[in-house]
C-alpha cells in the first residue's frame, strides 16, 4: 500500500531527498500542479508534506524499508495510506515502470 504523511509532520525536509521516486511534495498544491494525485487523507492544510500514491512504492525494489519513514525524526509520520491498498507486487511493478533503466528486485524475505 502506498504511504501517506500524517499531521504529525514537522516539515523538516528529511524525507524529500530520501525518496527514490520523487513521490514527496512539500504541499498538496505542488503535487496537484504536477498532476500527481494525493489521497484525501493528507495535506488539506497545505502545510504538511504529502506523498503521491502514483509515485510511492514504499521503496520496494530500492530498499528493504521506506526511506521516508527511516529518516523521519518524529518516527510515525510516514504511515500506510488506507485509501491506497496495493500489494508488494504492484508496488514493484510501479517501481520498474518509474525506473525502466534500473534493475529493481524484491526485498529479501518477501
N, C-alpha and C positions, 0 to 999 in steps of 0.2 A: 504494500500500500504506500502511496506517496506520503511524504511528510508535510507537516504544516508548522508554522511558528505561532505559538500561543501568546497571550497577553503578558506573560512573564518576561518577554524580551525587553532588554535594556538598550537595544540598538548599539551594541559595542563594535560592530563590524567584523567580528572574528569569523563569522560564517561565510561572508561574501567570498573571500579568496579561497576558502576551503572547498567550495563546491566545484566538482569537476564538470558539472553540466551547466553551469551558469543559470541555475534554476532559482536563485535567491535574488530578490529585489528589495530595495530599501522601502519602497512604498507600493501599495496595491496599484495606484495610478500609473506607476512606472511599468509594472508588469503588463497592465492592460494597454498602455500606449505602445508596448512592443508586441501586442496581440497575443499575449500569453494569458491563459485563464488561471484564476486563483479561486480556490474553493470559498464558498460563502462563509465559512467558519473563521476566516482570518483577514486581518488588515483593514477593517472598516474605519478605524480612526485615522488611517493613513500615516501613522507614526510607527507602528510595529512592522518589522520586516515580514515579508511573505515569501512563500515557495510556490512556484508554478508547478502544478501536478503534471503538466505536459512535458516538463523537463526533468522532474525529480525521478531518480532511480534508486533512492536510498543508498546511493554509491555502489549498487550491485554492479559487478564487473570491474570496478575500480579498486574498491577497498572492502574489508570484511565488516565494516560498520559505517554508518552515515557520518561523514566528516563534520557536518554542521553540528550534530549532537556532540561529537567528541571534542570539539574546540569551544563549545559554549561554556562560558564561565558560570552561568546560572545552573546549567545541568538539566533542566527539564523544560526547555523552550521548544526544542525540535522534537515533535511527537507525531505518531501516525495520524493521518487525516482520515477520520472515519467516513468522510464523503467520497473518498477515492480508494476503495479496496482493490488491490491488484496482487497478483501472485508474483513470486520472485522471478518466474519465467517471463512474465510480461515486463517486469522491470528490466531484466537482462536484455530482452528484445529491444526495448526503448533505448537502452544504453548503446546497443550496437547500431541502432538507427541514427542516434545523435553523433556517434563517433565511428563512422564506417571504416576509417583507416587504422583503427586500433584493434588489437586482439584482446577482447574482453572475455573473462571467464567467470563462472560462478565461484562464490567464496568457498573455501574449504569447509566441509561439514554441512553442506547444503542438504 
